[in-house]
Amino acid sequence: MPSKLEGAMDALITVFHNYSGSEGNKYKLSKGELKELLNSELTDFLTSQKDPMLVEKIMNDLDSNKDNEVVFNEFVVLVAALTVACNDFFQEQQKK
């Protein structure tokens, strides 16, 4: 039986590959695939944001080599940054 961390790692890999490849390279997310992933998997996060250009900004920030696609390594950077932000938020809430 996998540990919680191993399960979380498996979930990251699975989610990425569930969305990658429908528009081309199966190891990369196109802008459309990234938008679909964010809308489906991070619905609460996106609806709480007021910026209509958020997906475009995320794509530009993640796409470090500017090929208009996001590889798994770039995707993990997004997940890690969001996880850190959530942890910071919860720590601040506990102080109140």
TIMI-2910 file (N, C-alpha, C, CB; in pm, 1 decimal, decimal comma, always signed):
<rs>
+----------+----------+----------+----------+----------+----------+----------+----------+----------+----------+----------+----------+------+
!      n_x !      n_y !      n_z !     ca_x !     ca_y !     ca_z !      c_x !      c_y !      c_z !     cb_x !     cb_y !     cb_z ! resn !
+----------+----------+----------+----------+----------+----------+----------+----------+----------+----------+----------+----------+------+
!    +84,6 !   -118,5 !     +0,0 !     +0,0 !     +0,0 !     +0,0 !    +89,1 !   +124,9 !     +0,0 !    -96,2 !     -0,2 !   +123,1 !  Met !
!    +66,2 !   +215,1 !    -94,4 !   +151,8 !   +334,8 !   -100,9 !   +125,2 !   +429,9 !    +16,0 !   +129,7 !   +408,8 !   -233,7 !  Pro !
!   +228,8 !   +503,0 !    +51,7 !   +214,3 !   +605,0 !   +155,5 !   +132,5 !   +721,8 !   +101,0 !   +353,4 !   +653,9 !   +205,1 !  Ser !
!    +94,6 !   +813,8 !   +188,3 !    +19,4 !   +932,5 !   +143,9 !   +100,6 !  +1015,8 !    +45,0 !    -20,4 !  +1019,4 !   +264,8 !  Lys !
!   +229,6 !  +1029,0 !    +71,8 !   +314,6 !  +1107,3 !    -18,4 !   +328,2 !  +1038,4 !   -153,8 !   +453,5 !  +1129,0 !    +44,0 !  Leu !
!   +345,7 !   +907,6 !   -152,8 !   +352,7 !   +833,7 !   -279,1 !   +221,6 !   +845,5 !   -356,3 !   +385,8 !   +685,6 !   -253,0 !  Glu !
!   +110,0 !   +842,2 !   -284,9 !    -20,2 !   +860,1 !   -349,0 !    -35,2 !   +998,3 !   -409,2 !   -131,5 !   +835,6 !   -249,6 !  Gly !
!    +15,2 !  +1099,4 !   -338,6 !     +9,6 !  +1236,7 !   -389,8 !    +96,2 !  +1251,4 !   -514,7 !    +55,1 !  +1336,7 !   -281,6 !  Ala !
!   +212,5 !  +1189,0 !   -513,8 !   +300,2 !  +1193,4 !   -631,1 !   +232,6 !  +1124,8 !   -749,6 !   +436,5 !  +1126,1 !   -600,2 !  Met !
!   +172,6 !  +1011,0 !   -725,3 !   +101,0 !   +938,5 !   -830,6 !    -13,8 !  +1022,9 !   -885,1 !    +47,6 !   +804,0 !   -777,2 !  Asp !
!    -84,0 !  +1091,4 !   -796,0 !   -196,9 !  +1175,8 !   -839,2 !   -148,6 !  +1289,5 !   -929,7 !   -271,2 !  +1233,9 !   -716,3 !  Ala !
!    -36,4 !  +1352,3 !   -895,6 !    +19,2 !  +1459,0 !   -980,2 !    +50,6 !  +1408,1 !  -1120,4 !   +145,9 !  +1517,2 !   -916,6 !  Leu !
!   +116,1 !  +1294,4 !  -1124,7 !   +152,8 !  +1236,1 !  -1254,4 !    +27,7 !  +1200,6 !  -1333,8 !   +241,2 !  +1110,7 !  -1235,0 !  Ile !
!    -67,8 !  +1137,9 !  -1268,0 !   -190,7 !  +1095,3 !  -1334,8 !   -270,0 !  +1214,1 !  -1386,8 !   -276,7 !  +1013,3 !  -1240,1 !  Thr !
!   -287,2 !  +1316,3 !  -1305,2 !   -363,1 !  +1434,3 !  -1347,9 !   -296,2 !  +1498,9 !  -1469,1 !   -375,2 !  +1536,7 !  -1231,9 !  Val !
!   -166,2 !  +1517,2 !  -1463,4 !    -95,2 !  +1577,9 !  -1576,1 !   -121,4 !  +1499,9 !  -1704,8 !    +56,0 !  +1584,1 !  -1547,6 !  Phe !
!   -102,4 !  +1368,3 !  -1699,1 !   -114,5 !  +1287,3 !  -1820,1 !   -260,0 !  +1265,0 !  -1864,3 !    -47,9 !  +1153,9 !  -1797,9 !  His !
!   -354,8 !  +1287,2 !  -1774,1 !   -495,9 !  +1281,3 !  -1814,6 !   -531,7 !  +1396,5 !  -1908,6 !   -587,1 !  +1284,4 !  -1690,9 !  Asn !
!   -458,4 !  +1506,2 !  -1898,8 !   -488,4 !  +1625,0 !  -1980,4 !   -388,6 !  +1645,7 !  -2094,3 !   -490,5 !  +1748,7 !  -1892,5 !  Tyr !
!   -268,9 !  +1594,4 !  -2080,7 !   -167,9 !  +1617,8 !  -2185,2 !   -192,5 !  +1527,5 !  -2305,3 !    -26,0 !  +1594,3 !  -2129,8 !  Ser !
!   -153,4 !  +1577,4 !  -2420,8 !   -153,8 !  +1494,9 !  -2540,2 !   -277,1 !  +1496,0 !  -2626,4 !   -129,5 !  +1361,9 !  -2502,3 !  Gly !
!   -386,8 !  +1551,7 !  -2578,9 !   -506,9 !  +1551,4 !  -2662,5 !   -493,6 !  +1647,5 !  -2780,8 !   -629,3 !  +1588,5 !  -2578,8 !  Ser !
!   -401,8 !  +1743,7 !  -2769,7 !   -381,4 !  +1840,7 !  -2877,2 !   -241,7 !  +1830,4 !  -2939,2 !   -403,9 !  +1981,6 !  -2824,6 !  Glu !
!   -172,2 !  +1722,4 !  -2914,5 !    -37,6 !  +1711,2 !  -2970,6 !    +50,0 !  +1620,4 !  -2888,0 !    +26,4 !  +1847,2 !  -2981,6 !  Gly !
!   +163,5 !  +1673,4 !  -2842,6 !   +262,5 !  +1596,4 !  -2768,4 !   +202,2 !  +1541,8 !  -2639,6 !   +385,6 !  +1682,6 !  -2737,4 !  Asn !
!   +210,4 !  +1409,1 !  -2621,8 !   +147,7 !  +1347,9 !  -2504,3 !   +223,8 !  +1373,7 !  -2375,2 !   +134,7 !  +1200,0 !  -2525,1 !  Lys !
!   +340,3 !  +1435,1 !  -2384,5 !   +419,8 !  +1465,7 !  -2265,6 !   +418,5 !  +1613,9 !  -2231,1 !   +562,3 !  +1419,7 !  -2285,7 !  Tyr !
!   +332,2 !  +1690,0 !  -2299,3 !   +324,2 !  +1834,3 !  -2275,3 !   +178,5 !  +1878,4 !  -2273,4 !   +403,0 !  +1912,7 !  -2383,1 !  Lys !
!   +153,1 !  +1987,2 !  -2199,2 !    +20,8 !  +2050,1 !  -2199,0 !    +24,6 !  +2171,4 !  -2290,8 !    -22,5 !  +2091,0 !  -2054,3 !  Leu !
!    -68,0 !  +2176,7 !  -2384,3 !    -85,5 !  +2298,6 !  -2464,1 !   -158,9 !  +2400,4 !  -2376,8 !   -165,1 !  +2269,7 !  -2598,3 !  Ser !
!   -172,7 !  +2520,7 !  -2425,9 !   -246,1 !  +2622,7 !  -2351,4 !   -390,3 !  +2576,9 !  -2325,9 !   -244,8 !  +2757,1 !  -2428,1 !  Lys !
!   -452,7 !  +2517,3 !  -2426,3 !   -590,1 !  +2468,1 !  -2411,2 !   -600,3 !  +2356,2 !  -2309,6 !   -643,4 !  +2420,3 !  -2544,2 !  Gly !
!   -503,0 !  +2265,5 !  -2312,9 !   -502,9 !  +2154,8 !  -2216,2 !   -478,9 !  +2206,4 !  -2074,9 !   -395,5 !  +2050,5 !  -2253,3 !  Glu !
!   -388,1 !  +2302,9 !  -2060,9 !   -363,0 !  +2361,7 !  -1929,4 !   -488,8 !  +2429,4 !  -1877,1 !   -246,8 !  +2462,6 !  -1936,0 !  Leu !
!   -558,0 !  +2502,9 !  -1963,3 !   -680,6 !  +2569,9 !  -1921,3 !   -785,5 !  +2468,4 !  -1876,6 !   -735,7 !  +2656,6 !  -2035,2 !  Lys !
!   -799,2 !  +2359,8 !  -1951,5 !   -894,8 !  +2255,2 !  -1914,1 !   -857,1 !  +2193,0 !  -1780,4 !   -901,6 !  +2146,8 !  -2022,8 !  Glu !
!   -728,0 !  +2164,9 !  -1760,2 !   -681,3 !  +2108,2 !  -1634,1 !   -712,1 !  +2202,9 !  -1518,5 !   -530,5 !  +2078,8 !  -1640,5 !  Leu !
!   -677,0 !  +2330,2 !  -1533,9 !   -700,3 !  +2427,0 !  -1426,9 !   -849,0 !  +2442,2 !  -1396,8 !   -640,7 !  +2562,3 !  -1464,1 !  Leu !
!   -930,7 !  +2448,8 !  -1500,4 !  -1075,1 !  +2464,3 !  -1480,2 !  -1137,1 !  +2342,4 !  -1413,1 !  -1143,9 !  +2489,8 !  -1613,0 !  Asn !
!  -1086,5 !  +2224,2 !  -1444,0 !  -1143,1 !  +2101,3 !  -1388,2 !  -1085,6 !  +2065,0 !  -1251,6 !  -1120,3 !  +1987,4 !  -1483,4 !  Ser !
!   -957,2 !  +2085,4 !  -1234,7 !   -888,6 !  +2038,3 !  -1114,3 !   -868,2 !  +2146,0 !  -1008,0 !   -755,8 !  +1981,6 !  -1152,0 !  Glu !
!   -871,1 !  +2272,3 !  -1047,9 !   -852,2 !  +2382,8 !   -952,2 !   -966,8 !  +2483,3 !   -963,0 !   -716,4 !  +2453,9 !   -976,9 !  Leu !
!  -1086,6 !  +2432,1 !   -970,2 !  -1205,3 !  +2514,6 !   -990,8 !  -1219,3 !  +2622,8 !   -884,3 !  -1329,2 !  +2427,5 !   -992,0 !  Thr !
!  -1207,1 !  +2584,9 !   -758,7 !  -1223,3 !  +2682,1 !   -649,9 !  -1118,5 !  +2792,0 !   -657,1 !  -1215,4 !  +2612,1 !   -514,5 !  Asp !
!   -996,0 !  +2754,1 !   -688,6 !   -888,8 !  +2852,5 !   -701,6 !   -920,0 !  +2951,9 !   -813,0 !   -754,8 !  +2782,7 !   -728,7 !  Phe !
!   -959,1 !  +2902,3 !   -929,1 !   -984,3 !  +2991,0 !  -1042,8 !  -1104,9 !  +3080,4 !  -1020,2 !  -1004,4 !  +2909,7 !  -1168,8 !  Leu !
!  -1210,8 !  +3026,4 !   -961,4 !  -1330,6 !  +3107,8 !   -941,1 !  -1309,6 !  +3214,2 !   -834,1 !  -1448,2 !  +3019,3 !   -903,1 !  Thr !
!  -1211,8 !  +3192,6 !   -745,3 !  -1185,1 !  +3294,4 !   -642,9 !  -1099,7 !  +3408,4 !   -697,1 !  -1116,1 !  +3231,2 !   -522,5 !  Ser !
!  -1042,6 !  +3391,3 !   -813,0 !   -958,7 !  +3494,7 !   -874,0 !  -1044,5 !  +3584,2 !   -962,9 !   -842,8 !  +3431,1 !   -956,0 !  Gln !
!  -1009,4 !  +3708,4 !   -970,0 !  -1087,9 !  +3804,7 !  -1047,7 !  -1021,2 !  +3844,5 !  -1179,0 !  -1112,8 !  +3928,1 !   -965,2 !  Lys !
!   -909,3 !  +3783,8 !  -1211,3 !   -831,7 !  +3820,6 !  -1329,6 !   -871,1 !  +3733,9 !  -1449,0 !   -680,9 !  +3807,3 !  -1301,5 !  Asp !
!   -935,2 !  +3790,8 !  -1550,8 !   -974,7 !  +3710,5 !  -1667,8 !   -856,0 !  +3658,9 !  -1748,3 !  -1063,7 !  +3792,3 !  -1758,0 !  Pro !
!   -739,4 !  +3715,4 !  -1726,5 !   -617,4 !  +3673,1 !  -1798,1 !   -532,0 !  +3576,9 !  -1714,6 !   -533,5 !  +3795,9 !  -1836,6 !  Met !
!   -588,3 !  +3522,1 !  -1607,7 !   -510,7 !  +3440,7 !  -1515,2 !   -447,8 !  +3319,2 !  -1582,4 !   -598,0 !  +3395,8 !  -1401,2 !  Leu !
!   -523,8 !  +3245,9 !  -1662,8 !   -468,3 !  +3126,9 !  -1727,5 !   -353,6 !  +3165,8 !  -1819,9 !   -577,6 !  +3051,7 !  -1806,4 !  Val !
!   -370,8 !  +3275,5 !  -1893,0 !   -264,2 !  +3324,0 !  -1981,5 !   -139,3 !  +3359,0 !  -1900,6 !   -312,2 !  +3447,2 !  -2061,9 !  Glu !
!   -157,1 !  +3425,5 !  -1787,3 !    -43,4 !  +3462,9 !  -1703,0 !    +25,1 !  +3339,1 !  -1645,0 !    -89,3 !  +3555,8 !  -1589,5 !  Lys !
!    -55,3 !  +3241,7 !  -1602,4 !     +1,6 !  +3118,0 !  -1548,7 !    +82,8 !  +3048,2 !  -1657,0 !   -109,9 !  +3024,2 !  -1495,1 !  Ile !
!    +26,9 !  +3040,5 !  -1776,6 !    +97,7 !  +2976,1 !  -1888,2 !   +230,6 !  +3045,8 !  -1914,1 !    +11,0 !  +2977,5 !  -2016,2 !  Met !
!   +228,9 !  +3177,5 !  -1919,5 !   +352,2 !  +3252,5 !  -1945,0 !   +455,4 !  +3231,9 !  -1834,6 !   +321,2 !  +3401,0 !  -1959,2 !  Asn !
!   +407,8 !  +3225,6 !  -1709,9 !   +499,4 !  +3204,9 !  -1598,1 !   +558,5 !  +3063,4 !  -1598,3 !   +427,1 !  +3231,0 !  -1466,1 !  Asp !
!   +476,3 !  +2965,1 !  -1631,2 !   +522,4 !  +2826,3 !  -1626,8 !   +610,3 !  +2789,3 !  -1744,8 !   +404,7 !  +2733,6 !  -1621,7 !  Leu !
!   +580,0 !  +2843,5 !  -1859,0 !   +646,4 !  +2804,4 !  -1983,5 !   +786,1 !  +2865,1 !  -1989,5 !   +563,3 !  +2848,5 !  -2106,3 !  Asp !
!   +877,9 !  +2806,5 !  -1913,5 !  +1011,1 !  +2865,5 !  -1898,6 !  +1090,8 !  +2869,6 !  -2028,6 !  +1088,8 !  +2788,8 !  -1795,7 !  Ser !
!  +1066,3 !  +2776,8 !  -2119,9 !  +1140,4 !  +2778,4 !  -2246,0 !  +1061,0 !  +2842,8 !  -2360,6 !  +1179,1 !  +2636,8 !  -2284,2 !  Asn !
!   +944,7 !  +2897,6 !  -2329,0 !   +861,7 !  +2976,3 !  -2422,4 !   +825,5 !  +2900,7 !  -2550,0 !   +933,7 !  +3104,0 !  -2459,6 !  Lys !
!   +791,3 !  +2771,0 !  -2535,0 !   +748,1 !  +2693,7 !  -2650,7 !   +595,4 !  +2678,9 !  -2657,0 !   +813,4 !  +2556,4 !  -2647,9 !  Asp !
!   +524,4 !  +2754,6 !  -2573,2 !   +377,8 !  +2752,5 !  -2566,0 !   +323,3 !  +2617,3 !  -2524,1 !   +318,8 !  +2790,8 !  -2699,4 !  Asn !
!   +404,1 !  +2542,4 !  -2452,4 !   +362,2 !  +2415,6 !  -2394,5 !   +423,8 !  +2404,1 !  -2255,4 !   +404,0 !  +2295,0 !  -2485,1 !  Glu !
!   +357,6 !  +2326,9 !  -2170,5 !   +405,0 !  +2308,2 !  -2033,9 !   +441,3 !  +2161,4 !  -2016,4 !   +297,4 !  +2352,8 !  -1929,1 !  Val !
!   +567,4 !  +2135,4 !  -1982,2 !   +611,2 !  +1999,1 !  -1953,0 !   +582,4 !  +1969,2 !  -1805,8 !   +763,6 !  +1980,2 !  -1985,5 !  Val !
!   +596,1 !  +1842,6 !  -1768,3 !   +563,8 !  +1801,5 !  -1631,8 !   +642,1 !  +1881,5 !  -1528,2 !   +591,4 !  +1653,2 !  -1614,0 !  Phe !
!   +770,9 !  +1903,2 !  -1552,5 !   +853,3 !  +1978,4 !  -1456,2 !   +796,7 !  +2118,1 !  -1433,2 !   +999,0 !  +1988,4 !  -1505,8 !  Asn !
!   +751,0 !  +2183,2 !  -1539,2 !   +693,9 !  +2317,6 !  -1527,1 !   +560,4 !  +2312,6 !  -1451,8 !   +674,3 !  +2381,0 !  -1667,1 !  Glu !
!   +481,8 !  +2207,6 !  -1476,1 !   +353,8 !  +2189,0 !  -1406,7 !   +375,3 !  +2170,8 !  -1256,7 !   +278,4 !  +2067,6 !  -1464,3 !  Phe !
!   +476,7 !  +2094,3 !  -1219,7 !   +505,1 !  +2070,1 !  -1078,4 !   +540,6 !  +2200,5 !  -1007,0 !   +619,5 !  +1968,5 !  -1063,2 !  Val !
!   +605,0 !  +2292,8 !  -1076,9 !   +636,7 !  +2423,9 !  -1018,1 !   +507,2 !  +2494,9 !   -977,5 !   +717,9 !  +2511,9 !  -1118,7 !  Val !
!   +405,1 !  +2490,2 !  -1062,0 !   +275,4 !  +2551,6 !  -1029,9 !   +213,9 !  +2486,2 !   -906,6 !   +178,7 !  +2540,2 !  -1149,6 !  Leu !
!   +210,8 !  +2354,7 !   -905,3 !   +150,6 !  +2283,6 !   -792,5 !   +225,9 !  +2313,8 !   -663,2 !   +149,0 !  +2132,0 !   -818,9 !  Val !
!   +357,5 !  +2317,3 !   -671,1 !   +437,7 !  +2347,1 !   -552,4 !   +411,7 !  +2488,8 !   -502,9 !   +586,8 !  +2328,5 !   -582,5 !  Ala !
!   +406,0 !  +2584,5 !   -594,1 !   +381,4 !  +2724,1 !   -554,3 !   +243,9 !  +2739,5 !   -491,0 !   +394,0 !  +2817,8 !   -675,5 !  Ala !
!   +143,0 !  +2675,3 !   -548,9 !     +8,2 !  +2681,8 !   -491,0 !     +2,1 !  +2613,3 !   -355,1 !    -93,4 !  +2617,7 !   -585,7 !  Leu !
!    +75,9 !  +2503,8 !   -341,0 !    +78,9 !  +2431,7 !   -213,5 !   +144,2 !  +2517,2 !   -105,4 !   +154,3 !  +2297,9 !   -228,5 !  Thr !
!   +252,7 !  +2584,1 !   -139,2 !   +319,0 !  +2674,1 !    -43,7 !   +224,8 !  +2787,9 !     -4,3 !   +450,4 !  +2731,4 !   -104,1 !  Val !
!   +155,3 !  +2845,7 !   -102,5 !    +62,8 !  +2955,1 !    -73,7 !    -51,0 !  +2907,2 !    +17,4 !     +5,6 !  +3013,2 !   -205,1 !  Ala !
!   -102,2 !  +2788,8 !     -6,6 !   -208,4 !  +2734,3 !    +78,8 !   -157,0 !  +2710,2 !   +220,1 !   -263,7 !  +2603,3 !    +19,8 !  Cys !
!    -36,7 !  +2655,1 !   +231,7 !    +21,1 !  +2631,9 !   +362,9 !    +39,0 !  +2763,9 !   +437,8 !   +155,3 !  +2559,0 !   +350,1 !  Asn !
!    +89,1 !  +2865,2 !   +370,3 !   +106,3 !  +2997,0 !   +432,9 !    -28,0 !  +3052,2 !   +479,3 !   +173,1 !  +3095,5 !   +334,7 !  Asp !
!   -130,5 !  +3038,3 !   +395,4 !   -264,6 !  +3087,2 !   +429,1 !   -316,8 !  +3017,4 !   +554,6 !   -362,0 !  +3064,8 !   +310,9 !  Phe !
!   -304,7 !  +2885,0 !   +560,4 !   -355,5 !  +2809,8 !   +675,2 !   -277,7 !  +2841,3 !   +802,2 !   -349,8 !  +2660,5 !   +647,0 !  Phe !
!   -149,0 !  +2865,6 !   +790,3 !    -70,7 !  +2903,5 !   +907,4 !   -116,1 !  +3039,1 !   +960,4 !    +79,1 !  +2906,8 !   +873,4 !  Gln !
!   -142,9 !  +3132,4 !   +870,5 !   -192,4 !  +3263,7 !   +913,3 !   -330,2 !  +3252,9 !   +979,0 !   -199,1 !  +3359,3 !   +793,5 !  Glu !
!   -414,6 !  +3166,0 !   +927,1 !   -548,3 !  +3147,3 !   +983,4 !   -541,3 !  +3087,8 !  +1123,8 !   -632,2 !  +3057,1 !   +892,3 !  Gln !
!   -446,2 !  +3001,7 !  +1146,4 !   -430,8 !  +2940,6 !  +1278,3 !   -382,2 !  +3039,4 !  +1382,0 !   -335,5 !  +2824,5 !  +1270,8 !  Gln !
!   -312,0 !  +3143,6 !  +1339,4 !   -262,4 !  +3245,7 !  +1431,1 !   -373,1 !  +3336,1 !  +1481,4 !   -155,9 !  +3328,5 !  +1364,0 !  Lys !
!   -480,1 !  +3344,3 !  +1404,5 !   -590,2 !  +3435,4 !  +1440,1 !   -678,9 !  +3377,6 !  +1547,3 !   -673,6 !  +3468,0 !  +1318,2 !  Lys !
+----------+----------+----------+----------+----------+----------+----------+----------+----------+----------+----------+----------+------+
</rs>
